[in-house]
């Protein structure tokens, strides 16, 4: 028999799990949003491949140090998962960042954030195909409303912000990043049952990023040695926050919610990214930015107000 005290404890636990989820998903989105203007800064001194290599090398080094210092925090690596972890890390991390860096040479940060915001669409498709997740009507409507808000922000959120059709190769590269980003989410969702978020992220980075050696060129060391203080700040921020912390938090969120629900929060990214570009790159903000941001939040509300219709694991992520 469940007592009232036990029931209250259960409700408190669920409330804390909800708050914890919103904290980790909020930080992930915040860090990723600031990454777009900082990538622009990094590309002033580094080529797209060198920026990716340096950023991911530092991130992998951090994971390796954590593994050495706190080995008990990591799930045991299973040999059968090594090929999958390599694919997860190389395609979902290395190719993702190489594609974004290449694309941001030619398209604006707003345009890039708009294209990356299509990740939830690909996740919904992949989740239905490979994870047998059912998409409810509120989720569909919320995705649609938020997508409209994203489009408004990216097109009119800042003065002179337009989709640069002329640079089709850059847009195509960022779209590729969006697709592999969705694949990273879906493939990782399958492995999260055997590894905690920190372990899965670390193994994917340490194993998958070895593929970056094929992109390494002698001038990498020349560019790194000549990096300015501004360049190092951008790279270190990109490595520590949008990479190490955000990727770990992302899998922690996937551990307790369905992939199609979690990725909807990515629609916040271009909202915050536009504001970050205003702060860092002095880009202006228009009334359309405010209106688009309202639609993004409205879409998220529509998705979550009936989330009891979706199966949710009420537990705190395992770090």
ABEGO torsion letter per residue (X at the ends): XBBAAAAAAAAAAAAAAAAAAAAAAAAAAAAAAAAAAAAAAAAAABBAAAAAAAAAAAAAAAAAAAAAABAAABBBBBAAAAAAAAAAAAAAAAAAAAAAAAAAAABBAAAAAAAAAAAAAAAAAAAAAAAGBBBBAAAAAAAAAAAAAAAAAAAAABBGBBBBAABAAAAAAAAAAAAAAAAAAAAAAAAAAABBAAAAAAAAAAAAAAAAAAABBAAAAAAAAABBAAAAAAAAAAAAAAAAAAAAAAAAAAAABBAAAAAAAAAAAAAAAAAAAAAAAGBBBBAAAAAAAAAAAAAAAAAAAAAAABBBBBBBBBX
